[in-house]
Amino acid sequence: MPDETARRIDAWLARCTDPATNPCQGMAEAGLFAPLDRYIAIARTKAALTERTGLIGIGAAWGGRQVVGRYFIAAYANDAQRAAWLGSAASVAISEPGVGAHPKHLRTRAELDGDAYRITGEKAWVSNGLSAEVIIVFAITAEDADGRKHYSAFLVPRVTPGLTLRDMPGFHALRPSRHCTVTLDGCRVPRAALLGALGTAYERMALPFRDAEDAVGTFGHLGAFRWLVARFGALQAHADDAILALGGMAALTAVFAAGAESVVAALDAGRLASAAPALIGLRILAADMLVRARSLRIRHVPGENTAIDVMLDDLEATLSIASLPRQMRQARLGATLMEG
């Protein structure tokens, strides 16, 4: 990892008494909360945090804050909004209970109320919401006669009356990264809270955001596999088949790193669409590498090893998130090739 990144992580770890429970402690003092202006810098630091700590959730919590700031606030906010919120802890709230992020089924609405908007609804699976200073809320601001909904995004400060955050029940993977629900009970925000153009937020912001998030997310997997390779190298019995399996994992990790670098470079260059097949391929490769890692654990690391088991379970959890939409993308790629 770059010397400056390593120095900041060292400075953070020297201040943080319990990274697995409270990773934010000492991050500001170590310079880790300074907003980064390139996705590749965010991605590499995310991988480094995961590799150093052995916890995907730490890289996810830090990286989520950085990506939301880079993607939404740096790119879509006006000067006054950037001055107020760039560098602050921000989360994005799109999905809703029971319906996910499907635009046909979302219900949260924002209605004009004099010189303000009044937002009512409930959001779910909001990453880092419990520590956020501002929540970027997607809400319906118009609906056509045929039922087509038009969405806008709003910067809703955590202290807004009527805003309630609750820990997401029944989800304990990826700790210490946390998810929450957000209830908006007539939350009133000024018109100046509108982020970007009115009525265009889903198409312009929400849809491309998943790809950007996935691209940077590959570096969370990269940090995890680098940690596993090092841990297996230190702990496994040096039988010939173990050495062969570990060499294979190390080689695939190098391939994964090269692919992840190319995908995030495309994101920074504004041409992520051209890297869509590579992004799909990285996810398939990660799933295959997870199978190999579990086999190494079962066959060559006898007895209890909580750290490795947590890492393997967290990898599986990250790969299961939004698996259906990702399978659909993979199917579309295959269908395009068959038709072409």
N, C-alpha and C positions, 0 to 999 in steps of 0.2 A: 504494500500500500504506500501511497505518497508519504513523504516524511511529515508534512504538515498535518495530514489526516491522522497519522499515527500519533503525533504529538498531542493533538486535540483529544483523541480517545484516551491516551495516557492521563492527560490532565483531568478528564471527566472521571475516569475510574479512581483516581486518587481522591476525588471529592465525594463520590457516590458510595454510600455505605451499603446499599442493597439494590444493585441494578435489576435483579429479578422481580422486585416489588415496586421500586420507585425509581425508574430509569431517568426521569427528568432532573433529579437532584444533581446539580453541578454542571449540567450541559450548557447552560447559558454562560457560566463563568469560564468554561473551557472553549467557548466560541462555536459550539456545535449548533446553536440556534440561529446563527447569522444566515440570512437567506442566500442560497446559491443560485446563480443565474444560468446554469447549464444542467440539463438532466444527467449528463454523464458524471458530473461531480457528485450529484445526489446519489446516483446509482452506486458508484464506487465506494462512497462512504457507508451506504447501507450495507453493502457486502462486507466491508471491513468491520462494522459493528457486530454483524451476525457472526463473523468468523472469530472475533475476539471473545465474544461472550458465550457462544454456543446457544443463543436464543434468537430464533427468527423474529419473535415478537418485539425485541428491542429495536432491531433494524426496521421493522414494519412501523412501529410507533414513531420513530424519528423520521423515517422516509416519508410516511404519510403526511406529516406536518409540512415537510419541505415541498412535496409534490403538489399538494393543494395550494400552497402559497405561490409556487412557480406557475402552475397551470391556470388557476382562476384569478388570483389577485394581480400578479405581475402582468398577465396577458390581457385581462378583460376589465380591470378596474380603471377608473379615471384617476387623475392626479390626486384629488382629495382622498379618495378611497385607498390608494396605495400609501399615501402618507399616514393614514390612520391605521392600516392593518397589515401592510407588508412586513413580514418578520414576526407577526403575532401568531399564536397558536390558533390555527383555523381548521375546521372540519367541514365536510360537505354532506348534506342530507338529501338523498334522492329516493332511496328505497322506502317502502312502506310495509307494515305488517301484513303478511298473507299474500302480497302481490308482487313483492320484489321491486324492480325498477321499470316494469313494463308501462309505457306511457299511456296505454289505453285504460289502465286500471288505477292509476294514482288518483288520489282524492284531495290532497292538500290544496287549499285555495288561498289566493291573495286578492282582496277586493279593495278598491279605492275607498278611502274614508277621509274626505276633505283633502288635506295636504299630505296624507299618509296612505300606507297600505295596511290592512288588517289581515293577518295570516292565521288560518285555522287548519289544523290537521295533525297527523301523527307520522313520524318517521322512525325507521328501524335500521339496525346494522350500521349505525353511524360510528365510523372508526375514530378514535381519539376524541370523541365528543365530550367526555367527562372532563378533559383537561383543556378544552378549547376556550378561547376568548371570544371567538365569533363563529357562528354556524352559517354556512352558505346553504340556504334553503331553496329547493326547487318547488314552485307552486303554480297552479293553474291561474292564469290571468285573463283568459278568454276561451270560449268554446263555440265552435261553429254549429249550425243547425243540424249537421249530420253527425254531431258528437265528437268531432276532432278537437282535441284539446291543445291549447297553446300555453307554453310554460315560460316563466321568467325566474331568474335567480335573484335572491335578496341576501344582503349581508345583515344577519340578525345577531346583535351582541348577546353574549351569554346572560347579561344582567337584564335583558328585556322582560318587563312584566308579562306573565303568562307563559313564559318558556320554562319547561321542566325537563330535566335530564334524568334518566334512570339506567342503571347498569342492565345490560342485555341478559336476561335470564337464560340459563341452560347452555351457555357457550363459554367454555373454559380453555379452549385451545389458544395458542399464540400469546399466552401471557408473557410479559406484562402488557402487551397491546390489548386494549379493551374496546368493546363496542357498547353502544347504548341506544336507547330509544329517546326520541325527542318529541315532546307534546307541545303544540303551539295552540294556546287557548286565546284566540283573538289578539295575538301579538301585534302591536302597532309599531310600525317602523316608518321613518320619513321616506318620501319619494326618492331622496338621495341614496337610499339603501339599495336601489335597483342596480344589479351588477350586469353590465352589458346591455344589449338591446332588448326592449320589451317584446315578449312573446316568442323569442327565438332560442331560448336557453337550452331546450332539450336537444335540438338538432345541432346547434353550434358548439355547445359545451359538454353536455352529458354523454352523448354518443362517442365523440372522440376521446373523452376522458378515460373510458375503460381501456382503450388501447394504450394510451400513455401510461396508465397505472400498471398495466400488464408488462409493458416494456421495462420499466424501472423495477418491477417486481421480480424479473428474472435474476437480478443481482442479489435479492434475498435468498433465492435458491442457490446461487453461486456461492455466497458466503457459507451457507449451510453445508454444501458438498465439500468445500475446502476444509471446513471444521471436521467433518466426518472422516475425510481421508487422513487428516493429521491424527485424529483420535484412534482410528483403526490401526494406523501405523504404529502407534505407541502401545496398543493394548492387545492386538490379536496374536494368536500363536503362529509362529513362522513356519507353518506347513507349506508345502509347495503349492497346493491349490489356493491357500489363503493369499500367498504372495502374488499369484497370478490374478486372482480376483481383485486385490487391492491395486495392482498395476493397471488393470482395466478401468477401475473407477477413477484413478488419477488421470488417465488418458482422456476419458470422457469428460472429466471436469475441465480439462484444458480446452477441449472442443466446445463445451458449453460456454466457457468464458469468451472465446473468440466470437461465437454467435451472439451472445448477449451484448458485447461491445458494439458489434455492427448494427444491431437493432436500435440501441439507444443513440448511437451516432446518427442514424436515420431520423429518429425523433427530434434530435437537436437541429437537424438540417431541414425539418419541416416536410419530410418525405417518408413518414412512417408507413404509409399505405404500401409503399414498394417493398417494405420488409415484412408484410403480413405473413407470407408463407414461412419465413424464418422464425417469426414469433410463435406460430403454431407448432413448428418443429421443435423449438426449445421446450415447449410444454410436454410434448411427447417424449423427448429425451429425458426430461426431469422425472417423468413417471417411470421410465425404464431404469434410470439410475437409482430411484428409490427402491425398486424391487431388488436390485443388486445389493444395495446397502442393507436391506433387511436380511437378505441371505447371508451376508458377511456377519451380521450381528448374531444370527441364530447359530451359525456353524462354528464361528471362531471367537466369539466373546461370551464365554459361559458365565452363568450367574447373573446377578443383578448389576445393571448399569443404567441408572436413572437418567443421566445426562444424554446418553445416546438414544435411549427410548423416547425421551421428550422431543429430541430433535427429529427423530423419524416420524413421530406422531404429528408434530407441527408441520413437517413437510407434506404429509398426507392431507392435513387439513387445508393448507394453502392450495393444493392441487385440486381439491374437491369443490372449492368456492366457484360458483357460476360455471359449473362443469357443462351444463346443458347448452348455454349460449356458445361456449367454446367448441363443443362438439358440432354445433350447427355451422360454425365458421369453417371447421375442418371439412365438413360434408360439402359446403359450398365450393371450397377449393377443389375437391375431388370432382364435383359435378362440372365445374368450369373446364377442367382438363378433359373430361370425357366429351363434352360438347364441342371443344375447340379442335 
